[in-house]
C-alpha cells in the first residue's frame, strides 16, 4: 500500500510539473478585503483538485515552493496577480469593478479561474504591477455550475469528523461551524463551534421532551491525536423531575476520515432506579473507517452496569410428597448493558457537507451473578435471567453549515 501511494505521489508531481506548475503552494496577499472564511474554504478545495495547497503561511526557507498572489484595486477595478519566489511578475488578471459585490461562491470561482490561468500559462513580465492587465476569460454558465458543484465536494477531507451517529469524537468543530443531526427526523441535535476548540449543543425530540445540553472542549496533541473533555446534561427522560448528567473524557486517534475513539464517562442522576447507584461509569468505544470517496463503516458503542430486578420461585412439598406451597423470592441483579449503533455513512456526491447514516441499533443485556441463596438449582426464574438481545434499523441525516 505504501509503495502504491509513493508511486502515485511521484506521478502526480511529475504531471504537475509537466503543466508548468512551478510551486505546490500558493498564498494570497489580499489588499482589498475580498477573502473571508467561506471564500478561503472554497479556494482550498478548488486548488486541492489541482494539486496545489492554498495556505496563509509561508516557510521562507522553502520560498520557491510557493507562488505569491496579490489582490489589489486600481482606478475602481479589482486585479489579481502572481509573482514567483524571485519577485518576477507571472501575470495579471482583471476581475472587474463589481467583483467586490459578488457572492462568496462567485468570488471563489472567478478568482480561482484567474489565478489558475496565470499558473498554467506563466510569463515573466519585467514591468511594474500596475501595467495594463490582460482580462480573464470568463467561464461559461455550464462551466461555473460544474465548478460550483465540484467546490462543494472535497474527497480529501471529511466534513463529519466531529461525530459518529450521536457520540462525539475528540476532534473539534471549527469556529462558526454548525452541525445538525437527526435520527428518524424524530430526534434533533445541533452543535455549534464557539471557537476552534470549544463547541456547544442541544437536542430534543419533536415534542420538545426530553431535552439535553452538551459541551465539548478539544485538546489537539498532533494531527492524529486529540483529547476532549465534555458534559451532557439530560432533563426529563423518565419524568418531568428527572435530571441526569454525564461528564466525559475521550481520546481519538486517527485522521478525519478513519479513526477510533475511546471514552469514559461518569453518570449521575437524581433517580437511581436504573443503576441503583448515585453514580456509575459509562465506557464508550467508537470507530469509523473510510471505504472510498463517499462511504464509511461506522460503529458507536456504550457499555455500562445496569440494575435489574428478578423474581424467582420454588415449589415446597409436604413430607408425604404432595404439593405444599410455592415460595417466591426477589433479588436485584447487576447486569452489563451494551448499547450500540453500527452501519454505513454515505456522503452525497453533490455536497460533502451532507451525509446519511443507515444501520442497526443493537442492545445486549449480559446477566450478572445471581446472589445466594437464589443461585441454587431448586429456584426457578420467572422471566429467565439469560442473555437478551434486540436490534432494529436506524436512519439518520446530518448537515454541516459554515456560518463564518
N, C-alpha and C positions, 0 to 999 in steps of 0.2 A: 504493500500500500504506500509506504514512504517513497519507494523508488518511483512508483507511478506518479505520485504527487510532484516529486522533484522534476521528473521529465516534463510534466505538464507546465510546471512553472518556467522551466527553461524555454519551452516552446512559446509560451505567452510572451516572455521578454523578447525573444527573437522576432516574433511577429510585430510587437510594439515598435521595435527599432526599424523594422522594415517599412513602417509607415512614418518614419522620421519623427517619432516621439523621442525627444531628447531628454525628457525627465519623467519620472514616475510620480511626482508630486507637484501640486500647484497651490499657490497662496494668492489671495486677492486683497489688495490694498483698496478698501472702499472709502473714497473721499467724498461721496455724495449720499451716504447713509441709505444705500439700497438694500444691503443684506440684513436679514433677521434669522431667527431660529428656523422658520419654515423654509425660507429660500436656501439656507445652508444645508438643511436636511435633504432637500430635493437635488441640490447640486452634488452633494456627497454620493447619492445613489446614482446619478447620471454619470459622473466621472468614473465611478467604480466599474460601470459597464464597459468603459474604455480602458480599464487597467490603470487608472490614474487616481491617486489619493488626494482628495481636497482637504487641506489642513490649515488651521490658523497659526501653526507654529513652524519655525524654520530652524533646522540644525545647520548652522553656518559652517560647521566642519565638513558637511556634505552639501555645500551650497549648489553645486552643479547637478544635484538630483532634483532640483526644483525649477519651476518656471514661475515668474513673478508677474501676476496680472494686476491691472490697476483700473479702477472705475473713477472717472472724473467728468467734470462738466466744463463746457466752453461755449460761450455765446448762446446759452439756452438749450444746448444739446448735451446728451449724455454719451460718453465714449467708453470703450473697453480696449485695453492694450495689453500686450505681453512683452516682457523683456526676459532674456536668458540670464544665466549667472554671471555673464561678463558685461551686463548692463547694455546689451545690444537690443535695440527695438526689433521685435519679430513681426509686428503687425498691429494695426489699429482698426477697430470696427465702430461704426456709428450706430448707436442704439436708438436715437431719436429723442424728440422733445417730450413725448408722452410716456416714456419708459418708466418714470418715477411713479406714475399713477396706475400702472398696470397691476393686475393681481399677482400674488406671490408665485403662483404656478406659471403665469406668463413670463414674469421676470426671470425665473429659473430656466425656463425653456429657451427664451431668446438669448439670455446671457450664455448659456451653455453652447448654443449653436455658434455664437460669435467667437467665443474662446476656442472652441474645438476647430473651427475653420482656420484660425491662426496656427494652432498646434499642428494640424495636418499639412498646412502649406506655409511654413515659416519662411521669412525673407529678412535677413539682417538689414535694417534700414539705418543709415548713418545720418538721420535727420532728427530734429527736435520732436518731442512727443506731441507738440501742438500742430504738427503737419496735417494737411487735409487728409482725413481718414478715408479708407475705402468702405463704402456702405456694405452692410451684410446682405446676404441673400436670404430674404425672409422665407421660412418654410411654408409649405402649403398647409391648408387646413387639415388634410388627412395625415400629413407628417406630424403636425402639432398634436392631433388627437392620439396618434400612435405613441408619440413621445410622452404624452401625459400619462397614458396607461403604463408605459414602461417605468416612469418615475415612481409610480405607486407600488411597484413590486421590486424588492431588492432581495434576491435569493441568498445573498451572502450574510444577511442579518435577520435575526428573529425579532419581531416586534412584541412577542408574547413570552419573554424570558422572565418576567416578574411573577408569574403564577402558573400553577398546574390547572386542575379542574377548579379547585377552590383554594387550596392551600398555597401560601406564598413561597417563592424561593427566597434566598437571601440576596438575590440580585435586585437592584433598586429600579423603581420608576424614575425617569428623569424629571427635572423641574418643568412644570407646565403640561405634563402628560396626564391624561385622564383615561382610565381603563374601566370598561364596562363589561360585566359578565352576568349572564342569566342562565338558569337551569330550568328547562321546560317552559321558559317565559313565565314561570310562577314565582321563582326566587330571583331577586335582582340585587346586584352588588356593584358598587363603584369604588375606585381607588384613585387618588389624585396625588401627584408628585409635588409636594410643597418645596422641596429642594432636590438636588441630585442624590440625596441620601435618605431624606425623610418623606414618608407618604402617609396619608390618612384616608380612611374609607368608612363606608357604612353600607348596610344592606337590610333587606326585609322581604316579606312575601307581598303578593299583590293586594292583600288585605291590610298590610301595614303592621302585622303582628305575627310572630315576634320580630324584633329588630336587634341589630348589633352595630357596634362601632369598633373599628380596628385601626391600629397604627403600627408602622414598621420603620426602624432605623437601620440602614445597611452600612456595613463597615467593610469596604473592599481591602483585601490583602494584596492581591495582584489580579491580573486579567481573568484567572480561572478560579480564584478562591475568594469567597465572600462570607462574612458573618452577618447575622441580623438579630436584633432583639425587638420584640414587639408585644402587643397586648390586644386581646379580643374580649370585649365586654358584651355579654348577651343578656337581653332583658325580655321576660315574658314567655320563655319557652314552655314551661309547664304550668303557667298561670300568671295572672297579672302581677303577683307579688314576687315572682321568681327573678333572681339575678345571679348570673354566673360570670366568672372571669378566668381567662386563660392567659397567663404570662408565659411567653415562649422565647427560646433561644434556638437559632438554626444555623447550619453551615451548608453552603452549596459549593460543590466542586464541579468544574466543567465550564464550557462556553455557553453562549446564549442559545445554541440550538440543541446541544446534548449535555445533560448534567444530572447530578444526583444530589438530593438534599436530605440531611438527617437533622431532626429537630426534637427538642424535649420541652414539654410544657407543664406548668403547674396550674391545675384547675381547682378553683374554689367556688363555692356556691352557698346560698342561704337555704338550700334544700338538699338534704342528704339521702333522699330516697333512692337515688341512682347508685351512688358509690358507697354509701354508709360511712363516709369519712368527711371531715371538714375540708380536706384537700386530697387530691390524687394526681399522679403523674400520667401524662399522655405522651407516648412516643410517636413521632411522625417520620415516615420514610417515603420519599417520593423520587421519581425519576422521569426523564424524557430522553428519547433517542430519535435523532433525525433519520428519516428513511429516504430523503431526497429533497427536492425543491419545495414540495408542498405538503408532505406527510410526515407525521411524527407518531411514535409509540409513546404513550404517557400512562403513568400509574401513580396513584396517590393513596397512602395507607396510614391508618391510625390504629394504635394498639393501646388498650387501657384496661385496668381492672374494673369489674362491674359487679354489683351485688345482685344476687338472685334468690328469691325466697322459694323454698321447696317444701313439699308436704309428702310425707311417707306414711305407710300403714303396715301393720302386720296382723295376722289372724291368731287369736289366742283360743286354744281348745281346752275343753273341760278334761278332767282326769280320765273320764271314760272314752275320750276321743271325739266327743261330739263338739259341735261349734259352740264357742263361748261368747266371744265378742271381738270387735275389731279395734285395735289400738292405733291412734293417729299421733304422729309426731311432726313437728315443724322445725326447720333449721334454715339458717342463712348460709348460702354458698358463695364464695368469692370466685367468680369466673374471669376469664380473659376474653375481652371483646376485640375482634379485628374488624374494622370498618374500612372499606377501600373503594376506589373507583379506578377502573383500568379501561383503556380504549385507544382511540386514534384521534389525533388533532390534524385537521387539514386546513391549510391557509388558502384563501381564494386566489385565483390566478390574477385577477384584475387589481387586487388591493391587498397588500401584505398586512395591513392594519386590521383585517377582518379574518376571523377563524371560526370553525365549528369543531366541537368535540362530541364524539359518539362513543359509547362504551357500556360497561356493566357496573352497576353498584353492587358490591358483594359484602355480606355481613356474616361473620363466623363467630359463634359463641362456643368457647372452649371451656367445658366444666372443670371446676376445681375439685379439690379433695372433699369428700363427704365426711363431716365430723362424726366422731364417736358419740353415742353408740349406734348411730344410724347407718354406719358402714357395714353392718352385719348382714348376712345373706337373707335372714328372715324378714328384713324390712324391704318393702316394695315402694317404688316411686310412682306417684300418680301420673305425673307428666313425663317422667323419664329424664334423668339427668345425663343427657348424652350430647354429642356434638350437634349443633343446629346451624344450618347454612341456608341462606336465601340470597337470590340475585335477581336484579331487574334492570332493564335498559335505562340508560341516561343520555340525554342530549343537552348540550349547552352551546351558547353563542357568545363570542367575545368581540369587542371592537375597541381599538385604541384611538384616542383623539389627541392631537398635538396642538395645544391651545396657545403656545408661545413659540 
